[in-house]
Amino acid sequence: MNNKRLTSEQALDDYFGDLLLDTASDSTATIKPTEFCEPSPSQQLQQLLAQVPQLLDVEPQVVVIDAEPEPEPEPEPEPEFVVWQHHGQQQPFQALFFEVNGMMFAVALTELGAIHQLGELNHIVGRPAWYLGLAPLAQYNVDVVDTAGWVMADKLTNDRYRANYRYMVMLGDSQWGLACDTLHGTQTLMATDIRWRQQAGKRPWLAGMVKQKMCALIHVDALIQMLNKGLDVNSGAS
């Protein structure tokens, strides 16, 4: 069984080539991926990283629990599809870049809740395959997403990549955290640095693509909605 990790270039060639073209054609010339040059960490990132304890030289432990669901009040009817709003920004903004199984992602700092070290996880029976586990923190529990398993399940041949997960990138005010391998610091982006999506299309979790880095900019609100509904990467807007 092939255990070779996807390189950023291979993953982008295989996966991101048509992501932004499923709703409209674009005559913009293809921009070749450039080597990621890690910027100096910003003050905001330093504050976030201050929350992360020193990494331990052990892999996260997983405890399997067959928990009975607690009774919940009847939820109000939710829209069948993800509610999506164009995220094109006119003003410069800072984004955090992080790596998952050789693939780079970006998220705006204004939509980033926190960063935590990935430690002990409780496995909850009956959750989707992309649900990595429940991380019990002092303040709250984090529902951890197997990010590679969610985004590129069809490109994976085994789950050994999970051993490289070291951090949880929290999505906004939610309790969802994206498992990631490496943090690559922050960078200020101009509106023209992003190839923005104009419609949700088939992948509402994508706000656009950072052109120079050729990496996905996450639409946090839409991704939270998808995770809350139990939707995978191939599900979303109509």
Secondary structure as UniProt FT lines:
FT   HELIX           8..15
FT   HELIX           16..21
FT   HELIX           43..49
FT   TURN            50..51
FT   STRAND          62..65
FT   STRAND          93..100
FT   TURN            101..102
FT   STRAND          103..108
FT   HELIX           109..111
FT   STRAND          112..117
FT   STRAND          121..124
FT   TURN            125..126
FT   TURN            129..130
FT   STRAND          131..136
FT   STRAND          141..145
FT   HELIX           147..151
FT   HELIX           153..155
FT   HELIX           160..164
FT   STRAND          167..171
FT   TURN            172..173
FT   STRAND          176..180
FT   STRAND          182..189
FT   HELIX           191..193
FT   STRAND          194..196
FT   TURN            201..202
FT   TURN            204..205
FT   STRAND          206..210
FT   TURN            211..214
FT   STRAND          215..218
FT   HELIX           220..228
FT   TURN            229..230
FT   TURN            233..234
//
